[in-house]
């Protein structure tokens, strides 16, 4: 049995064994933020001019997983000052 209790501001990453697309993260996991809310972590291994590094995205557990950037919100014409 696993009796592990995560501490605030800690998390774990594991190799993504379900990766079927190059855009999918190389590692996935969870972390517990300081408010006690469990969040999701996704990480990609990348190479840069200073060597290999991890690019990390943190998201809410109930947020749908997507690789696209959300469109910016636009106000209505009633919000214009003229």
Secondary structure, DSSP 8 states (H G I E B T S, - for coil): -------TTEEEEEE-TT--STTS-SEEEEEE-TTS-EEEEEEEEEEETTEEEEEEEEEETTS---SS--------GGG---
